């Protein structure tokens, strides 16, 4: 029997070894090859530094080769480096063994096909689940695939650096918190080619996460780097999650920049290099982002959150960049995949081209006040959403849409309330032109949601 709850909307993920173990990994490897028809082809496999990663990788590779596919094992890498390898080497598929920002006893699989197109629940992951649980998974192939070792670290560093112009940048001091995750391996070959000094925090790969959980979206995990940036007199700081596909930036004042405003900064860099470009952004992002896009002559496209939504939208519209409030940043020239490292480099280029600090960069593009994302546990998500909509829709004729949960916009303030895909939670974001309005409306909404 297999725990079907590990098959999620964007990846396969669960607690090791209770829900996800070596036998599950082997079956997923076989089913993945069968679903994509990769027998006789080659699959790229990478992993992060989690303690269960080595044995899960070996078991997954066993399943892939049993199904008749070859493997290029690129070892310890970040998730964006795995996507790069699949796209750059023009391989028909790849798998990253990681649980991203989850606690140390979790692990999982991020799966993609050709051109680093990620599999999602409806397109691949649930079909792989059904192959395994139905008992219809074909027997191992008569001929097993082979395994070859590879290293993409140097090629990946060059790829990331191709997104910026390093000429004429002033020397910066950047504090980097790798959180004992994969940024600790992937960043040194990049920084050695930059005119910057970096102060490393927790660059040692350690899947036990002895210093703090690898999840920079949680404020408590950012306290140490905030203090370190100020103490070092650094130009800014950057913290990565476990598999280094997300990052969060800390200003010289020790203040964390929200994911959507970081996306706005990256957008500014992208549009300076590609005027008129299409930019895709999730519905929860600050209105500062689409306003900047329009001001710079680009075309903003608002969409639902989630890489399985954003990446196809980007491909359809040939968008140069896509951003989410959660710290995922997608680049067309990175095979439409997300990369925290490339996002960091684009911000470093912006700061390195001016004499003023990063906080001055933010002033003209971010006039708003935000609540941050606030979670509320509820018994009936739909009932609460309907109650909140009914309450506000009758007051002063706001703009209402349901692109991603419920968005209600009054002009001088707006909110989004959307359900979690995996937990009995509603997630609230409020933005206003002044702090008093934001706080008043935030508290009003929370009273209504939690009553």
Secondary structure, 3 states (H helix, E strand, C coil): CCCHHHECCCCEEEECCCCCCHHHHHHHHHHHHHHHCCCCCEEEEEECCCCCHHHHHHHHHHHHHHCCCEEEEEEECCHHHHHHHHHHCCCCEEEEECCCCCCCCEEEEEEEEHHHCECECCCEHHHHHHHHHCCCCCCCCCCCCCEEECCCHHHHHHHHHCCCCCCCCCCCEEEEECCCCCHHHHCHHHHCCCCCEEEEECCCCCCCCCCCCCCCCCHHHCHHHHHHHHHHCCCEEEEECCCCCCEEEECCCCCECCHHHHHHHHHHHHHHHCCCCEEEEECCCCHHHHHHHHHCCCEEEEECCCHHHHHHHHHHHCCCEEECCCCCEEEHHHCCEECHHHHHHHHHHHHHCCCCCHHHHHHCCCCCEECCCEEEECCCHHHHHHHHHHHHHCCCCCEEECCCCEEEECCCEEEEEEECCCCCEEEEEEEECCHHHHHHHHHHHHHHHHC
